[in-house]
Amino acid sequence: MPKLKKGAGPVYLSIANAIADDVATGQLTAEQRLPTQRKLAEVLGLDFTTVARAYNEARRRGLVDSVVGRGTFVCGQRRPRVPRAMEGRPNVDMSMNMPPEPESPELLAMMQSGWAHVNGMLRDLMRYQDFGGSQDDRAAGTLWLRRRGLTVELDRLLVVPGAQCGLLAILTSLAGPGSVICCEELTYPGLRALAGQLGIRLVGLPMDAQGIDAVAFAGACAQYAPKALYCNPTLLNPTTCTISLERRQALVEIARHYGVPIIEDDAYGFLPRAAPPAIASIGPDVTFYVAGLAKVVGAGLRVAYMVAPDSQASARLVSSLRATTVMASPITCALATRWIRDGTADLALSAIRKESMARQKLVARILPPGSYISQSEGFHVWINLPPPWDRADFALQMKSSGIGVVASDAFAVSNQPAQAVRICIGGIASREEVVHALELIASTLRMTPAVAPAVV
């Protein structure tokens, strides 16, 4: 147990300094196991968060290291101090919304097999390909979209290097500087970035439990004559809201009435086993549809399938793509096509869904009831902060504890951002790391800013 010096600054630093002193004097030796964070907090009469910060600080100094499932051990002199450039980086970064990485030997073997197949085609794949994807890649895209109930003609489908690229092409073909695009009042930050780059004004629409308020959408159409309605209708990033079937039908009717196209960003639509049908299947004549593979197969697979309402709109998108990206990488597209055809993509989707469900059970077990919104098959969580927590203070507090979260400001379009943050329970973090991060978040939520460990 550490001997803490009184009046030596924040308690977490006193613990880290005590570890350093004991290592220097030989009181602690290399490979010696330290008490668990929870045990140390109990003995010292401290909260869990303070001890977790102390251990994080000791790790940053190169004094200790942690082994998942075994504990925290003294490094002695064998581990160099972490460079200052890396200090402050979250130990568990829950800020980037990425799917979990399943460790299935069968899945990894199938992925490697697909890569070996593509590797044998490199000579042909090193050449320029058709704009919007080869016939084979488009055909694979139609097969993939059938999982969302979409039947698409090849002349309406384009293969693009990621959903963000597809959204850029749609926006540039529909709206110029000064134009208005409607969207959810809390929306995907990538849309905000594109709108800012293109000089487009975003008008956020209020939402209820069923999704975008249809009356508000009709009013916005009459008032602003928007060029489009953008929506992320299934497992909305950030709030995890899913627009109901009835509301989707209402939005399509309003879009038709006012001649306003819908941009459907179906990034997470493949995750739920019983998701409502895609808006593009309800109103194909008014919907631009984009579905990438990054969230449902792997973040590094930068391939997305984009469907236009008709062949004329598809041709306009091709012109935009030619100006901005020339073509999607033939190598990446060939890998995606192979994985779709041989079942690897389906296996990856199933594994991501299964792991997300397991991690959502951890969320339900650890976070205070009523403090968050999530869906069982998604991998992000929307946390509503209790008073008097402020979103910026909470995010800073979590960063000081080694946890990266995203405050609501990143998603807000029009109104004052809610006192909330989004976390991702996927990415490269293991289940053990997710549990550790969730326990820190839960502990902090139960405190007030006044008694939380000082951020220095």
Phi, psi and omega in degrees: 000134183289147174262110186271137177271128180287145177069024182256028178096196182305146185298321183296326177289325177297321178294314179298319179295322178295322176297316179298317180297318182289329174291316182296324183271355181087002177298324174247135182242162181305137178078358178289137182272134178271162175299154174297156181300319181293320179295317181295320178298320180294315183292319183277352181071034181246168175279158183300321184298319181298316180292321178298319178295322179296316179294323176299317179296319178296323176295319180296330179277354181081019182275324183224165174218156182245141176240118183304129179088348182244320179131198182249132187232151178287136180270338186066223182259007188276340183252122181292154179295142179294133179303149182300331181298338182262353181296143178088351176291137180300138175286330173230103184273106179257021184268332180266126186276094182234150177291155174296158181255096181296146180250059180268118178303322179297316180295315180297322178295319179293321177297316179296322178296318177297320179295320178297321178297314180294323180301329178284354180250012191302322182303312179291325184285347178278004181257164174296143179243176180297146174296133180084007176102150177289165178301320181295318180292322177294319180298320176297323177298320178296323177297317181295319184288344175298336177294343176252016176076019181259131172249113192236134172284147184299329183285354176255355184252136178232145176258126186231158182280066178104153182296325181299320177296319178297318178296320177300316180297318180295313182297317181292334179276341184254326192227140175253179178304135180089350179287163180250134171238130175272153180198178175296150180294335168242116191226172179300124182301332178297327176293318179299320179295316180295316180299318177297321180293324185265358180074028180266140178268128177263134175244112182281135180255140180294157181229154172233195184296340180266354180118206182302134178293115184294322178296319178295322178296315178299318179296320179293323178298317180291324185277318190251347186048058184294156178280339180189164168248118173267138173210151175244079201283343181240122184055055183314131170271105031247345197275352183071008179296144174238127180291131182290163179300314181299320180290324177299317179297319179295318179296322178295317179298318179293318179300318178295317183299318183264357181067036181252116179291155177253133173257110183259111177264098188263047186302323186246007187295338181277346185289310180291139178286341181227054179283152173301157179299152178299145177302326180296338176277339178273317180229067182298335182284346182236008189241130165263121187247135177227129176221115178265167178263352187298322185271347186237353175233308178181140186297333181277354180271086186277073178224135175221155179247130185238132182240128179263159180297329181205174183293328178295316177295324178298319179297322178294322178295323178300319178298319179293317179296321180298325182282333188254324186229351183065296179196160171286152181300119179301327180294312180295318180297319179297322178293316178298317179298316179299314182294326177292318185285327183264004176092356180299318182298319178296319180294320178296315178300315180297319180292319178296316179298314181297316180292323178297318179297320178297320181286328176294331174294325176295320177302312182296328181282328191257316184286148180301136179303137178082359183270354188212166173233134177203171176236145191298333184253008177262171180235021168231158187225136179256117184254119175272120187281136177284148174298147003262027181296135171258142186302318181292318179295321180294316179298320179293320178297317180292322178299320179293338178267004178089017182240126178266125175230169181241123179286158186298340180304329182293342186248342187287138182256309189241303188276176176299127182300145177291157175280084186206161176222156174250139173236152174249132180255016177254223180072205184276354182294139176281170176300321180298319179291323177296317177300314179302314181294318180296323178295321176296316179297314180299317179298318181291321179299329182278351177267175167248156180306329184294329183254356178292151179305138182296139176270122182236000000 
